[in-house]
Amino acid sequence: VDTVVEKDIGIIPSGTNPIFLCRESTEVWEWRVRNLPYPKDTYLITIDESSQELIIRTTNKKYFKRFRIPAMARANLPLDRSALSHSHSNNTLVIQVSFASIVMRRGLVALVILDTISMHADGVKKAALEALSSRVLDGRGLRIGICTTEWNKEIIDALRDGAIRTLTAAGVATDDIIVFKAPGAYELPFTASRLILSENVDAVICVGCLIKGETMHFEYICEAVTQGIMKLNLDTGVPVMFGVLAVLNEKQARARAGLEEGGHNHGVEWAQTAIEMAQLRARTAKKSAAKCPYHVIPACPFVWTTALAVLGYGLHLVVCRKHN
């Protein structure tokens, strides 16, 4: 009787089947296919454009594989044939995809797109400013106040002069342009309030310049001045223009004062807006005065209500006295 002896021989990987391995570095994705003994010219590495997959095939039809690069798919980066290379040695096929070149190429395209968008945005802004500056307004008979600060004198003077030129060109008399000076931007709301109380103006332009420094002072002053000027508009009924530049550096301020090549003087738009708001105030003041019951006593319902109440109370007193 033959004796059968069971042995645990185990299962070991085949030494002839291809083994597919992946490795990543800082510049390339690399795949190694071991146990491929064919010459280098046997291998064809292609890209399927529709599925964005790499395809490995051999001319002798002994090996075929297709695979994707998940990281590139997540980043929406298309495969590029120029970034693909392969080599073969020691029965191992090595495939490399240089993602650095792909990202760089896509980055250059993105920069071109961003530059085009930026140029388009600059063109739109320039066209908008030109359209605003070309408005034809009639400022005859208006009285406009201007409050300026003493800081950043060159910039403030340019903005003020731009506003004055625009006002006079629109027909505002030189004597009807009143200029008050404030030490700094923080004092602008108070200065504007005193100008409104003392000069009977139709509108006020507050001109200032805040340049960001290293501390929080910039943010606090910006907020305080903004709120102060807004409150003046609502409390006084006189339009007060916010002509305070809030910029990150002096170059930005100079450009917005028309002192840099390609810049534009924003004092022009502030003056034009002041004229428009003064005219709006005049129109609405006439309409409200015509309809306001306080200015036409017989039309005021409170007068009649009060009169009837007094009459009723008087009749009540008369009746009470008769009964007594």
C-alpha positions as CSV (number, residue, x, y, z in Angstrom):
1,V,0.0,0.0,0.0
2,D,1.4,3.2,-1.0
3,T,1.6,5.8,1.7
4,V,0.4,9.2,0.8
5,V,2.1,12.0,2.7
6,E,0.4,15.3,2.6
7,K,2.8,18.3,2.4
8,D,1.9,22.0,2.7
9,I,3.7,23.3,-0.4
10,G,1.9,26.7,-0.2
11,I,1.3,29.1,-3.0
12,I,4.0,31.4,-4.3
13,P,3.8,34.2,-6.9
14,S,4.7,33.3,-10.4
15,G,8.1,34.4,-11.5
16,T,6.9,34.9,-15.0
17,N,3.7,36.9,-14.8
18,P,4.0,40.7,-15.1
19,I,3.8,42.6,-11.8
20,F,2.4,46.2,-12.0
21,L,3.8,48.6,-9.4
22,C,3.4,52.4,-8.9
23,R,5.7,54.9,-7.4
24,E,5.3,58.7,-6.9
25,S,8.0,61.3,-6.5
26,T,8.0,65.1,-6.3
27,E,8.2,65.4,-10.1
28,V,6.8,62.3,-11.8
29,W,4.4,59.5,-11.5
30,E,6.2,56.2,-12.2
31,W,4.9,52.7,-13.0
32,R,7.1,49.6,-13.2
33,V,5.9,46.4,-15.0
34,R,8.2,43.6,-14.1
35,N,8.7,40.3,-15.9
36,L,8.3,41.8,-19.3
37,P,11.3,40.3,-21.2
38,Y,10.6,41.8,-24.6
39,P,12.8,44.4,-26.3
40,K,12.0,48.1,-25.8
41,D,10.7,48.6,-29.3
42,T,8.0,46.0,-28.6
43,Y,6.1,48.4,-26.2
44,L,3.6,51.0,-27.3
45,I,2.5,53.5,-24.7
46,T,-0.5,55.7,-25.7
47,I,-3.1,57.9,-24.2
48,D,-6.9,57.5,-24.7
49,E,-8.0,61.1,-24.9
50,S,-11.7,60.3,-24.3
51,S,-11.2,58.3,-21.1
52,Q,-7.9,60.0,-20.1
53,E,-6.3,56.6,-19.5
54,L,-2.8,55.3,-20.2
55,I,-2.6,52.2,-22.4
56,I,0.3,49.7,-22.5
57,R,0.4,47.2,-25.3
58,T,3.0,45.1,-27.0
59,T,3.3,44.6,-30.7
60,N,3.5,40.8,-30.2
61,K,0.1,41.0,-28.3
62,K,1.5,39.4,-25.2
63,Y,0.6,42.2,-22.8
64,F,-2.2,44.8,-22.6
65,K,-3.2,47.1,-19.7
66,R,-5.0,50.4,-19.4
67,F,-5.1,52.6,-16.2
68,R,-5.8,56.1,-15.0
69,I,-4.0,58.6,-12.7
70,P,-6.6,59.4,-10.0
71,A,-4.7,62.5,-8.8
72,M,-4.7,64.1,-12.2
73,A,-8.4,63.3,-12.7
74,R,-9.2,65.0,-9.3
75,A,-7.2,68.0,-10.3
76,N,-8.9,68.1,-13.8
77,L,-5.5,67.9,-15.5
78,P,-5.5,66.3,-18.9
79,L,-2.8,63.8,-19.9
80,D,-0.1,65.2,-22.2
81,R,1.8,63.0,-24.6
82,S,4.9,65.3,-24.3
83,A,5.0,64.5,-20.5
84,L,5.1,60.8,-21.2
85,S,8.3,58.7,-21.4
86,H,9.3,55.0,-21.0
87,S,12.3,52.9,-20.8
88,H,13.1,49.1,-20.5
89,S,15.9,47.3,-18.7
90,N,16.3,44.1,-16.6
91,N,12.9,42.8,-17.9
92,T,11.2,45.8,-16.4
93,L,9.2,48.4,-18.3
94,V,9.4,51.8,-16.6
95,I,6.7,54.4,-17.5
96,Q,7.0,58.0,-16.3
97,V,4.5,60.9,-16.5
98,S,6.0,64.3,-15.6
99,F,3.2,66.1,-13.7
100,A,5.5,69.1,-13.1
101,S,5.5,69.9,-16.8
102,I,1.8,69.4,-17.0
103,V,1.1,71.6,-14.0
104,M,3.5,74.3,-15.3
105,R,1.9,74.3,-18.7
106,R,-1.5,74.5,-17.3
107,G,-0.3,77.2,-14.9
108,L,1.0,79.3,-17.8
109,V,-2.4,78.9,-19.6
110,A,-4.1,80.0,-16.3
111,L,-1.8,83.0,-16.1
112,V,-2.7,84.0,-19.6
113,I,-6.4,83.6,-18.9
114,L,-6.1,85.6,-15.7
115,D,-4.1,88.3,-17.5
116,T,-6.7,88.5,-20.2
117,I,-9.5,88.7,-17.5
118,S,-7.5,91.4,-15.7
119,M,-7.0,93.4,-19.0
120,H,-10.7,93.0,-19.7
121,A,-11.6,94.2,-16.1
122,D,-9.3,97.2,-16.5
123,G,-10.9,98.0,-19.8
124,V,-14.4,97.8,-18.3
125,K,-13.3,100.0,-15.3
126,K,-11.7,102.5,-17.6
127,A,-14.8,102.7,-19.8
128,A,-17.0,103.1,-16.8
129,L,-14.9,105.9,-15.4
130,E,-14.9,107.7,-18.7
131,A,-18.7,107.3,-19.0
132,L,-19.1,108.8,-15.5
133,S,-16.7,111.6,-16.1
134,S,-18.4,112.6,-19.3
135,R,-21.8,113.3,-17.7
136,V,-23.2,116.7,-18.5
137,L,-24.6,118.3,-15.4
138,D,-26.1,121.7,-14.6
139,G,-24.8,123.0,-11.2
140,R,-26.0,126.6,-11.6
141,G,-27.4,128.1,-8.5
142,L,-26.0,125.3,-6.2
143,R,-23.9,125.9,-3.2
144,I,-21.4,123.1,-2.6
145,G,-19.1,122.6,0.4
146,I,-15.8,120.7,0.4
147,C,-14.1,119.5,3.5
148,T,-10.4,118.4,3.1
149,T,-7.8,117.0,5.4
150,E,-4.2,118.3,6.0
151,W,-2.6,114.8,5.8
152,N,-1.1,113.6,2.4
153,K,-1.3,117.2,1.1
154,E,-0.3,116.5,-2.5
155,I,-2.9,113.8,-2.9
156,I,-5.6,115.8,-1.2
157,D,-4.9,119.0,-3.2
158,A,-5.2,117.1,-6.4
159,L,-8.5,115.6,-5.4
160,R,-9.8,118.9,-4.2
161,D,-8.7,120.7,-7.4
162,G,-10.3,118.0,-9.5
163,A,-13.6,118.4,-7.7
164,I,-13.5,122.3,-8.0
165,R,-12.7,122.1,-11.7
166,T,-15.7,119.8,-12.2
167,L,-18.0,122.0,-10.2
168,T,-17.1,125.2,-12.0
169,A,-17.3,123.5,-15.4
170,A,-20.9,122.5,-14.4
171,G,-21.8,126.1,-13.7
172,V,-21.3,126.3,-9.9
173,A,-20.1,129.8,-9.1
174,T,-16.7,130.1,-7.5
175,D,-18.2,132.0,-4.6
176,D,-20.6,129.1,-4.0
177,I,-17.8,126.6,-3.4
178,I,-16.9,126.7,0.3
179,V,-13.8,124.9,1.5
180,F,-13.2,123.9,5.1
181,K,-10.1,122.2,6.4
182,A,-9.9,119.4,9.0
183,P,-6.7,118.1,10.6
184,G,-7.4,114.5,9.7
185,A,-10.0,112.1,8.3
186,Y,-11.4,111.4,11.8
187,E,-12.4,115.1,12.1
188,L,-14.1,115.2,8.7
189,P,-17.7,114.4,10.0
190,F,-17.6,117.2,12.6
191,T,-16.1,119.7,10.1
192,A,-18.8,118.8,7.6
193,S,-21.5,119.2,10.2
194,R,-20.3,122.7,11.1
195,L,-20.1,123.6,7.4
196,I,-23.7,122.5,6.9
197,L,-24.9,124.5,9.9
198,S,-23.1,127.7,9.0
199,E,-23.0,127.9,5.2
200,N,-26.4,126.8,4.0
201,V,-24.9,124.4,1.4
202,D,-26.8,122.0,-0.9
203,A,-24.2,119.2,-0.7
204,V,-20.8,118.5,0.9
205,I,-17.8,116.6,-0.4
206,C,-15.5,115.1,2.3
207,V,-12.0,114.6,0.8
208,G,-9.5,112.5,2.7
209,C,-6.8,109.8,2.3
210,L,-6.2,106.9,4.6
211,I,-3.1,104.7,3.9
212,K,-2.9,101.4,5.8
213,G,0.0,101.1,8.2
214,E,1.2,98.3,10.5
215,T,-1.4,98.8,13.3
216,M,-5.2,98.6,13.5
217,H,-5.4,102.4,13.5
218,F,-6.4,102.3,9.8
219,E,-9.4,100.0,10.3
220,Y,-10.7,102.0,13.3
221,I,-10.5,105.4,11.5
222,C,-12.0,104.0,8.3
223,E,-15.0,102.6,10.2
224,A,-15.5,105.8,12.3
225,V,-15.3,108.1,9.3
226,T,-17.6,106.0,7.2
227,Q,-20.2,105.8,10.0
228,G,-19.9,109.5,10.7
229,I,-20.4,110.6,7.1
230,M,-23.3,108.2,6.7
231,K,-25.0,109.6,9.9
232,L,-24.6,113.2,8.5
233,N,-26.6,112.2,5.4
234,L,-29.5,110.9,7.5
235,D,-29.5,113.4,10.3
236,T,-29.0,116.7,8.4
237,G,-30.8,116.0,5.2
238,V,-27.9,117.4,3.3
239,P,-26.1,115.0,0.9
240,V,-22.5,114.3,2.1
241,M,-20.2,112.6,-0.4
242,F,-17.7,110.0,0.9
243,G,-14.5,111.1,-0.8
244,V,-12.1,109.4,1.5
245,L,-9.5,107.1,-0.2
246,A,-8.8,104.0,1.8
247,V,-5.7,102.4,0.2
248,L,-2.9,100.0,1.0
249,N,0.0,102.2,-0.2
250,E,0.8,105.7,-1.4
251,K,1.0,104.5,-5.1
252,Q,-2.6,103.5,-5.0
253,A,-3.6,106.8,-3.6
254,R,-1.6,108.8,-6.2
255,A,-3.2,106.7,-9.0
256,R,-6.7,107.6,-7.6
257,A,-5.7,111.2,-7.4
258,G,-4.6,111.3,-11.1
259,L,-0.9,111.7,-10.1
260,E,0.3,108.4,-11.7
261,E,0.4,107.5,-15.4
262,G,-2.8,105.7,-16.2
263,G,-4.5,106.9,-13.0
264,H,-7.7,108.8,-12.6
265,N,-8.8,111.7,-10.4
266,H,-11.8,110.5,-8.4
267,G,-12.5,114.1,-7.3
268,V,-14.3,114.4,-10.6
269,E,-16.9,111.8,-9.8
270,W,-17.4,113.0,-6.3
271,A,-18.2,116.5,-7.6
272,Q,-20.6,115.2,-10.2
273,T,-22.3,113.0,-7.6
274,A,-22.6,116.0,-5.3
275,I,-24.4,118.0,-8.0
276,E,-26.8,115.1,-8.7
277,M,-27.6,114.6,-5.1
278,A,-28.1,118.3,-4.5
279,Q,-30.6,118.4,-7.4
280,L,-32.3,115.3,-6.0
281,R,-32.6,117.0,-2.6
282,A,-34.1,120.1,-4.2
283,R,-36.7,118.1,-6.2
284,T,-37.8,115.9,-3.3
285,A,-37.9,118.9,-0.8
286,K,-40.4,120.7,-3.1
287,K,-42.6,117.7,-3.4
288,S,-42.6,116.9,0.4
289,A,-43.2,120.6,1.2
290,A,-46.3,120.6,-1.1
291,K,-47.7,117.5,0.5
292,C,-46.7,118.0,4.1
293,P,-49.7,118.7,6.3
294,Y,-47.6,120.7,8.8
295,H,-47.1,123.4,6.2
296,V,-50.7,123.5,5.2
297,I,-52.6,123.8,8.5
298,P,-56.2,123.1,7.2
299,A,-55.0,119.9,5.6
300,C,-53.4,118.5,8.8
301,P,-55.6,115.8,10.3
302,F,-54.0,116.3,13.7
303,V,-55.4,119.9,13.8
304,W,-58.9,118.7,13.3
305,T,-58.5,115.8,15.7
306,T,-57.2,118.2,18.4
307,A,-60.0,120.7,17.7
308,L,-62.7,118.1,18.0
309,A,-61.2,116.8,21.2
310,V,-61.1,120.3,22.8
311,L,-64.7,120.9,21.6
312,G,-65.9,117.6,23.1
313,Y,-64.2,118.3,26.4
314,G,-65.8,121.8,26.5
315,L,-69.3,120.4,25.9
316,H,-68.6,117.8,28.6
317,L,-67.8,120.6,31.1
318,V,-70.9,122.6,30.2
319,V,-73.2,119.5,30.7
320,C,-71.6,118.7,34.0
321,R,-72.1,122.3,35.3
322,K,-75.8,122.2,34.3
323,H,-76.4,119.0,36.3
324,N,-74.7,120.5,39.3
